[in-house]
Amino acid sequence: MNYRVIKENDLFFLTDDKGNIPQENSYGLGLYTKDTRFLSKFDVKINGQDPILLSSSADENYMAKILLTNPHMEEDGNLILWRESVEIERKRLIYDGVLYETLQLKNYYPKPVEFEISVHVDADFMDMFIIRGFQYGEIGKRTGEETTDRSLSYFYKGADDVERATKIQWDREAVSVKQEGEVTFKFRLDHAEAQSVTFTVSPEIDGESGTVIEPDAALQNLKDSYEKWESETPGVKTDFEPLQRLVDRGIQDLRVLLTDLGYGQFPVAGLPWFGVPFGRDSLIAALQMLAFNPEIAKGTLLTMASQQGTKVDPWRDEQPGKIMHEIRYGELAATNQVPFTPYYGTIDATPLFLVLLSEYTKWTGDLSLAEELSQNVEDALMWIDEYGDRDGDGFVEYHQESSKGIANQGWKDSGDSVVHRNGDYAETPIALSEVQGYVYQAKQGVAAIYEAQGKVEEAAKLRNEAEQLKERYDEAFWMDDQQFHAIALDKDKKQVGTLTTNPGHVLFAEMLDDNKADAVIEKLVSPAFFSGYGIRTMAEGEAGYNPMSYHDGSIWPHDNSMILLGMSKLNRQSAANTVINGLIDAAKHFEYDRLPELFCGYSAEEGRAVKYPVACSPQAWAAGTPLVFIQTILGLFPDSLHKVITLSPKLLVGMNELTVKKIKIGGGFLSVDVHREGEETVVTIVENTTGYEVVQKEQTA
């Protein structure tokens, strides 16, 4: 279905494209915070009839505008309201935990008109897990309603003993207010006259709620926060308009997905269903944003560290030192009916935590954060070696312990995502190829931090462990007949030989010898993998391949972005640009030129990118992908620990200019201009206040 969603911090509002939440809907429309639906019905009628949709947009992210009008209304031959006489504009935003919705009614009929507007509301306080059909269990009950001339409130006592309430207010006198949730207003409008009514909806948890202020002030505060975000973000300007639109959209989408739980801003995974801290998604999105806002990485790391595992708890798949997969705050989680408080069933978040810290340090030179997180780092390294490596074979593998947990615990976490070439599903414990790359990169990165801190012996130990892992990986995962790596090793240490994108993530770790890196890249841009719109998660022709699947032949922008970082870091810019061009072409087929969470893996020869039916949009690591395009095109990789910045720019075909201003590196800024002059590419360092040497690599491929 077409939906509209807006979000600010921890509150989001999901409706149909008319702006309504019908009483009966299968998509879980509503107003949500803390994994609870605080508004389960919200629709508008004119003279008891549904308005007609004219236009609907939420392209500004912090505000949605929906235009409606009235149908033709006659009774017994008497005109009640001529069709399209009244323009109904719904304008909504969220600020400080409060939803604001203004209904503006304007008369375009040549004479005065009279009509009724009724707003129908309800609140079921349903848990997110129940709404999505994943879990059922013991829940609380509604405890009452209250009405006044200007308000309507619903109350709920949860099975977790938490008191929840929804408080709805309006700023215009109503004709009637019914406890069952119908508020009616009368309007009389002269020709061209406009009048309005503004609703505020405040979710309340144990007496705590946001503060209602004037709607204009709320809107101005929101605009100011977005302007501040944009002013603190490096400016990107290119003559290649499709890329410009993608980057601008990505920057806006990432802003709306930011949340702060007290440790600094970090990106939640995506809307509508994953507006929560999410281990790998938040970490990868923060990694994608390093060239644009490294402070987000800091907030993400501190947030993840605050929930690091401390004990062995099979119910939550928790172990000491492990970084969480996902945290939920609803009734079922609070009563321990689901293990998400938080849930730790992810094999990759812990090494990715260390990768993000080491990459953040390379960008910023900020060793103080590494010092602050020193115990978390030690605990994460301990988890990798003692709990992650379940059988002591030198590889990190996963196995589900929790009865209500996740079976496949890599980023491809659907039940059919790890499949042998004969179509059999691999059995756990499973060691994924990309996870070994993350571990290698984590240990090399932490070793560099340790060296900068004077911990020479600890650094040497980590580098030695990383090199041993590299040798084991080459031997165990490489498939000589395919010139590619297996996706995984199964419980019997047999290769799961299906060709997938997972080994492509290992490129970024720089764990592969040049000849094998070239072989992997060549395969990834071959027709079996590359659809013309991006790299498929699984190669066409494999037994498990399905272009309509979630993980077995679909295209995930973030998956491509991790591969792009590796290609660019290894200076394989031509291959990287092929992939970037494909994804830019795909984006044209989606609303607002926005890359979705994923899309189907059909060939570009079909003529258009095919939408995946339930993809999140906006989604953090999809929004972060265009930012990776910019870093990749520049070939930009700083190393603040050694005070050097490497560049290897290669412009896309059809692109003649790229300027990026105020990239924050170390204690200063780098501004770069790249443009064509005939057949030559000219690189100009417009500004460099970092004090670091800029080294430009020669193009190799």
N, C-alpha and C positions, 0 to 999 in steps of 0.2 A: 504494500500500500504506500501511497504518498503521505509522508508525515512531516510535521514541523517540530523542531526541538530547539529550545534555548537553554542555556546553562550559565550559572555564575557560582563559582566556588562549589559548594556541596549541594546545591539545589538545581534540579532540572525539570523542565515542563515539556511533555510530549503530547501532541495532539494530532488530529487529522489535518488535512490541508485547508479545511474551513476554519480551523482554530478550535474545533470542538473535541470534547471527550464524550462520545455517545455512551449511554448506560451500558449497552452490550457491545463490547469490542474484543476482538481476539488478539489484538496486538499489544495489550497492556498499556494503553494510553493513560496518562495521569501526571500528577505533580509529585515528585519524589525527593526525599532526602533520607539519608541513613537507611537506604534499602527498604523504605516503607512508602506506600502510596498514600499521600495525604489529600488527594483530590481524585476521585474516580468517576466523576461526572461533571461536565462543564459545557453546556451548549446554550446557544442563543437562538431565540425565535422572534419573528416579527408577526404580530397578530396571530400567534400560535402556529405559524408555518416556518419551515426551514428557509433561510435566505439562500440566494443563488450565488455561487462562488464566481468572482471576477478575476482576482489574482491573489497569489499567496507567495510570500518570500520570507526567508530568514537568512539572507545573504550577509547581513551585518553581524550575525552571530549573537550579539548581545541584545538584539531587538528584532521582533518579528512584526511584519505588517500584513494584514489580510483584508482584502476589499470584497465586500458582498453587496448584494442588492435584493430588493423584494421581488417576489413573483407577482403576477397579476392577480388581483383580488376583487371578485364580484360576488354578490349574493342576491338572488332573485332579480337579476337585471340591474341592480343598483351597484354603482362603482364604490368600492371601499378604498382601493389604492391601485393606481395605475402602475403597470409593470415598470420596473427600473426607475421609480420615482425617488426612492430613498437610497442614498449611498451609506453603507454601514462599514466604517473602518475600525478594525480591531488592531490596536497597537499594544504590544506587551514587552515587558522586560523583567529581569530579576536583579534585585540589589539587596545586599545585606540580609539574605535569608527570607526575602519577601517577594512574592509575585505581584506585579502591577499590570492590570489590563484596563485600558481605556477604550470604551465604545464611543465613537463619534458618529452621530447621525446627521446627515445633511440632505435638505430637500431640494431636488432638481425639478419638481413639478411646478408649473407656472402659477399655481395657487397654493394657499396654505393646506397642510395635510395634518391629520391626527392618526396616531397609531400607538400600539403597545409593543414594548420590548420586554421579553421575559428571559431570565437567565436561570438555568436549571443546574443545580449542583448536588454533589454527594461526596462522601468520604468513606472508604471501606477499610483503610489502614492495613491493606494487605501486604504481606511480605513479598519481596522481589522473587524469592525462590518459588513461591506458590504461583505467582502471576505467570512466571515463565514455564510452569509445569514440571519443574525439576524435582521438587520435594513437597511433601505434605506433612502435617503434624499438628501438635496441640497449639492452639492460638487463643488469643483473648477475645474480648467482645466490646461492642459499642456500649457506652454507659450513659448516653443521653445527648440532648441537643439544647441549645439556647438560642432564642431569637430576640432581637430588638428592632427598632425602626431602621437602624443602619448596620445591622450585623446578623450573622448566622454562624453558630459554632457547633462543631461535632466533637465528641469526646470518646476516648477508647482506653481501656485498661488491658495491657498486653499480658500474655502468659509469662513474660519476663518481668512483670510488676512495674513496667514503665508506663507512665501516664502520657498518652499522646492526644493531641488536639489539633483541629483545623479551624482557624478563625478567619472568617470572610467578612469584609467590610465594604461599604460603598459610600459615595459622597453626594448622593442625590436622593431626595425623598422618594420612597417606593410607594406604589399603590397598595401592594400587599406583600407580605413575607410569610411563607408557609414553612413549617418545620420540616416537611418532606423535601424541601430544597428548591422552591420556586419563588423567585423574586421578580416582581412585575413593576414596570415603570410606564407612565403615560408621557407621550411627547406630542407637542403641537409646534409645528415649524412653519414659518412663513417661507415664501419662495427664497431660495439660496441661503436660508438660515441654517446654522449648525449648532447642535448642542451635544453634550457628552455626559457620560457617567464613568467613573473610575472605580474598579474593584481592586482590593488588595487581599491576598491570601497568605496567611502566616502559619506555617507548620510550627507546632509547639511540642517540645519533648521535655517532660518533667519540669514544666513551667518556663523553659528557656525557648525564646523565639527571637526572630529578627525585629528590628525597629522600623515601624512604618514612618516614612517621611513624605514630603510633597513629591508627586510623580516627576515633576520637572527637575527637581533637585536630584532625585535618584538617577534620572537619565543623564544629567550633566555629570554626575560623579562617575557613572559608567564610561561616558565618552572620555572623560579626563584620564581614567585608568587605561583605556585603550590607546589614547594618544601618548601616554607615558611609555607604554609597552613598545609602541612603534618608534618612539624617539630613542629608546635604549637598544633597539635592534639594528644591526648593520643595514645600511641602505643598499638595495640591489637594483641596478638599472641595466636593462638590455634592450636591444632593438628587436629581439626575438619575442614577439608578443605572447605566444602560447606559454613560453617559459615564465615570462613576467607575471602572467595571470596565475600560474600555478604557485609560484613563490609567494605572491601577495596573499593568495588564499591560504596557503600552508601556515604563514605567519599569523593570520587572523584566527584560523582554527586552533592552533596551538594555544593562543591566548585564552580562548573560551574553555579549553580543556584543563587549564591550570587550577590546582586546588592547593590549599595550605592547611595542614593539620597541626601546625605549631612548630614545624621544623624547616619552614621555607617552602616556596612554591615548587610543585612537581606536576608532571602531566598524568592525569588519569588515563585509562586505556582508551575509552571511546564511548560515544553516545549511540543509542540510549542506554544500553544495559551494563556498561562497564565503566561507570563514572566513579571508580574507586581506585585506591592504591593497588597496583597490579605489578608484581615483581618484574618479570622480563619486559613487559610492554612499557612500563614507566622508565626502566633503565635504558632500553634501546631508544625510546623517543628522546630521552635526555642526551644520549650519545649523539643522535642525529642533530641536536640543537647546539652542540658545543661551539660551532663557528658563529652562532648567532646570539646565544645567551648562556654562557657557562654557569651562571648562578643557578640556573634550573637544575643542572647536574648536582650542584651542592645540596639543594633542597631535596632532591630525589635520594641522594646517598644518605642524608641524615634521616629522612623518613624511613627508608628501608632498614637502616641500622637500629632504629627505635623498636623494630619488631623482629629483630634477629632471633632465631631459635635458641632456646636455653636448656631444653630437656628432650628426652626421648619420649615422644607421644605418638604412637601409631595412629590414633584417631585423627590427628591432624597431619600425619606424615611429617612430623617435626623431629628434628635432631639438633643438638647444640651446634651453633655456628651457621645454620642454614638460613638463607634469605627467603622470605615468604613468597608465595605464589599470588595470593589474593586475600583481601580482608573484607568482611561484610559486617554490617551493623544492625541488621534487622532482628525481628523477634525470634526466628528459628535459630539464628546464629547465637543470640544471647542466651537461649535456653539449651544450647548444646545439641540441638536436633540436627544441625549441619556443622561440619568441622571448620568453618571459615572465620575463625576469630583470633588470628588468621589461619589460613590453610597453607601448608608448606609443600604441597605436591608438585614441585617443579625441579628439574634437574639442572637448569641452566641459569637461574637467577643468581645463585651464589658466585659462580665465576664471572658472570656479567657485572655483578656489583664491584668486583675487583678490577675488571676491565674498565668500567666507567670511571672509577677512582683514578686509575693510572692515566687514562686519556685526559681526564679533567686536569690532572697535575701537569701533563704535557702542554695543555693549552694555557694554563694560568700560572704555573710555577708555584702554586699555593701548597706548600708543604705543611702548613698549619692544619689543614683539614685532614691530611693523612695522619698527622700526629694525634689529632682529636679522635680519629677512628682507628687508632693503632690496635686496640684490643679487638675491635670488630674485624679488622683485617686478619689478625692472627687466628681468630675463631673461624673465619671463613676458610682460610688455608687449611686449618685443622679438619674442617668438615670435608673439604675436597679429598684429602688423603685418607681419612679414617672412615667417614660415613658415605661419602660419594663413591669411593672405590670399595664396593661392597665385598668383593672377593679377593682384593689384593693383587689384581692382575695389572695394575697401573692405569686402568681406564675408569672413568667415572660413568656409572650406570644407574638406572632407576628401576624401582619396583614399587607398585602401589601397596601400601599397608592399610590405609583407611577403607572401611567398607563403603563409605560415601564419598570417596575421593576420585581422582582422575587416573585412568589406566595408563595412557601415554603421556609422559610428563615433559616432553620437549615442546618447542613452540608449535609443532604440528601435533596437537593434543587430541585429535579425534581418534576414535577407536580403530579406524582402518588406515591410519597414516603410515604405519611401519609394516611394509608388506614385502615378502620375498618375490622374486621374479616369476615363480610358479603360481602366485596368487595366494599363498598361505600367509597368514598374519604371523609376524614374529612374536615370540613369547619372551616375557621378562625373566630376569633382569636384562635390560637393553642398554648398550653403550652407543650413543649417537655420535656421528662424525663431527658435527659442528661443536658439540660440547667439548670434545677433546681440543679443538682449536681455541675455544674460549679459555679453557684451563691453561693451555700453553701461553696465550696472550696475557692472561692474568698473572701468571708466575713471572714472566719476563717483565711485565709492567711494574709489579710490586718490587721486583729485584732492582729496577732502576730507581724507585723511590727509596728503597733501603740504602742503595749506594749514595744517594744524595744526603741521606741522614747519617752516613758514616757506619752503617751496619753491613760491613763488608762480608763477613762470614755468612750472615743470613742471606745476603744477595747471591753469593756464589752457590749456596745450597739450592736456592730456587732456580737459578739458571741451569744448574746441572740436572735438576728434576725435569725442567722444561725440555732440555735436549734429549733426555732419555725418552720422554713422551713422544717427541718428534720421531725418533727411530722406531718406537713401537707402533706408532700410527701408520707410518709408511709401510711397515711390514704387514700389519693386520688388516688395514682397510683398503689398500690399493688393489684394484682389479686390472691386471695387466691386459686382459683381453678387451676390456672396455676403455682402457686408458682414462680411468675415473675411479673415484673412491666409492665404497659402499656407503649407504645411508647409515648403517649401524652394524653392530655385532649382536647376535641374539643370545639367549641363555646358554647355548652350547658353544658360544664363541665363533659361530659360523657367520660369514658375511651375509648381510641382508643386501642383496646386490642390485635392487631396483635403482634406476638412475633418477636422482632427485636433486633439488637445489641445496640440500643440507651441506654437502662438502664445499659449496661455493662460499659459505661463511668463513671457512678456514683460510681463505685468501687474505683476509684482513689481519689474521694473526701472524702472517709471514712465516708460516710453519712449513711451507712446501718448497722443495727445490724448484729451480726455475723451469726445468723441463716438465715437471708435473703440474706446476701452476699454469703453464701455457696449455697443457693438455686439458686441464679442467676448464679453463676459460674458453678454449676452442669448442668444447662440447656444449658449454652453457649458451653460446651464441649460435649454435647449429639449429637447423629447422626443427629438430625434435624437441628442443627446449624453448627456443625463442619463437614466439607466435607472431612477431611483428609488433605486438603491443606490450611485450615484456617477457621475462623468463618464467616459464611454467614451473610450478612446484614439483611436477613429475614429468619426465620426458614422454612425449607421444610415442606409442608403441609398446610401452611397458604394460604388464598384465593388469596392474592396478590403475592405469591411466583412465581418467574420466574428466573431461574439461568442465563439467558441471559440479564437480565435487568440491568439498571445502579445502582439502589439502592435497589431493592426488591428481593435479593437472590444472588447477586454478592458478591465477596470477595474483600474488600479494606484493604490493608496492614496497613494503618494508623489507621483505625477503630480498627483493631486487636491490634495495638500498644497501644492505649489508654486503652483498656481492660487489656492488659498485665501489664501496669504500676499499675493498680488497683490490679490485682491478686498478683503481686510481693510485693506491699506495704502492702497488707494484709497477706503476707507470705504464699500464696497458690502457691508454686513454682512448684509443680507437674503438676497442671492444666496449668500453664503458659508454662512450657516446652513442653507439648503436642501441644499447639498452635504454639510455635516457630518451633518445628520440622516439622509441617505441612507446614508452610510458606517457610522454607528452602527447603523442597521437591518441592514446587511449583516453586521456583525460577529457578530450573534446566531447566525448560521448556521455559524460556524467554531469549532473546538475552542478552549476556554479564552477565548472572546470575543476572539480574537486576529485582527487584520487580517493576512491573508497577503500575500505579495509581490504577487500579483494574483489576480483571479477573473474568471469569464466575464461577458460584458457583457449577459446576458439581462435583460429588463425585470423590474422588481419585481412586475409583474402575474403572473409565473410562480409567485410564492408563496414563493420562497426564492432566496438567492444561490447560484450554481452554482460549485462548486470547480473551479479549474484543476488538472489532474492532477499537475503537477510543480512547483508553486510552493514556493519556500523559505519555511520557517516554523520559528523566528522569523527575520525579515529586518529589517535595520536601518532602512531608510527607511520600511518599513511600520510598524515599532514606533514610529518618531518621529512618525508622522502624528497620533496622538491628542494629542501635545504641541503640535503646530501648532493643533489644534482649540482648545486653551486660549488660546494667544496670539491666535488669530483672534477668538474670542468676546470677549476683552478689547479687541481692537483695539490691542494693545500694541506700540509701536515706539519704543524709546529712541534718543537721539542724544547720547552722552556727549561728543562733540566740541563740541556746542553747549549741553550741560547742560540738556536738555529731554526730557521723556517724554510721548508722546502716547497717549491712551486714547480708544477709541470703543466701549464695551461694548454688546453686544446679546445677551441670553440666548436660548437655543433655546426653541422651543415645548415646553411641558411641563416647563420648567426654571425654578425659582424662586430658586435660590441658587447662587452660585459664589464661593468664597473661595480665594485663592491667597496663600500666605505665603512670605516670604523669597525673593523673586525677586532675584537678584544683578544689580545694575546699577551701573556705575562702582565706587566704593569702598564702597557701602552696599547696602541692601536696600529693596525695595518690597513691601508687603503690601496686597492689594486685596480688598474685599468688594463683590459686586454682588448685589442681591436685588430682588425685586418687592415693591411696596407698592400693591396694587390694579392700576391700569393704568400706574403709574409704575415706572421702573427707577431704583433708588437706588444710587449709587456712593459708597463710603466708602474713603478712603485710610487704612488701619489703621496703616500704618507707612511712613515715607519717610526713610531715613537717607542717601539719595544726595546730598542737597544740590541736586538738580535740580528745576526747575519741572515740575509735572504739568499738562498741557493736555488737557482733555477735548473731543473733537470732537463736533459735532452730527451726528446721524444723517442721511445723505443718501439712502440706498437700502437 
